[in-house]
Amino acid sequence: MLKKTFITLVALVLSACAQVPPEKEDPRDPLQSLNRPLYDFNMDVLDAYILRPVAVGYVEVTPAPVRRSVVNFTDNISAPTDAINAALQGKADHTGISIARFLVNTTVGIGGLFDVASSLGLEYVDEDFGQTLGVWGVGDGAYVMIPGMGPSTARNVAGDIVDNVVLPEIALTTPQTILVFALKAVEARASLIPQESLLNESLDPYTFMKDIYYQRQLYELHDGNPPLEEEPEAQDYDDDFLENL
């Protein structure tokens, strides 16, 4: 299986030498000739044979309350990272909320398995280093399709390294960091199962995914209130799809 997967990836990358048709050129996506084959590899190989089957099995054997506790646990582990990024962005209110949530859910919520903080009015706020860089004025950079992970940008790749490697390693061991990342990945993929028809029915799934990815980035950068003049002209997308991509 690994040999077949490697051969498929090499073939797709080599096919990237083909020129992108002018009508499909996108200034946000200068690496499109490479990104499209990597998208096909992600969807036709990794997702079809690994990620989706694992996610489907996870949904079938895991009761909803347990899945909710998994989400609560991973959100709680990420709360210190959220607090640090909120502070770096100058959001004192979000910093306080993330710290308070971590303290409440780690203690009363039994290690974060239960989201007691939300019942106290401390709603979850998601802040990452990619957003921090955006607040500091760093542009998106090139759109990139990462094997096994999906869409990103040059700025968010740098942010993900800080959020998923640098900051967690301060408090967690490497195996714990990997476990948390795996749990998040499986739950995120499972959450997208009901939304698959949106992608499958689109005329160009690659462009569809890219457009909703940028809409999501704009939404998060402005804490859910993006400037109207900056909103993409594309159709409105399902909130669950945007939140879990």
Summary of the structure (lengths in Angstrom):
residues: 245
radius of gyration: 18.8
end to end distance: 26.6
largest distance: 57.4
contacts: 692
relative contact order: 0.11
helix: 70%
strand: 3%
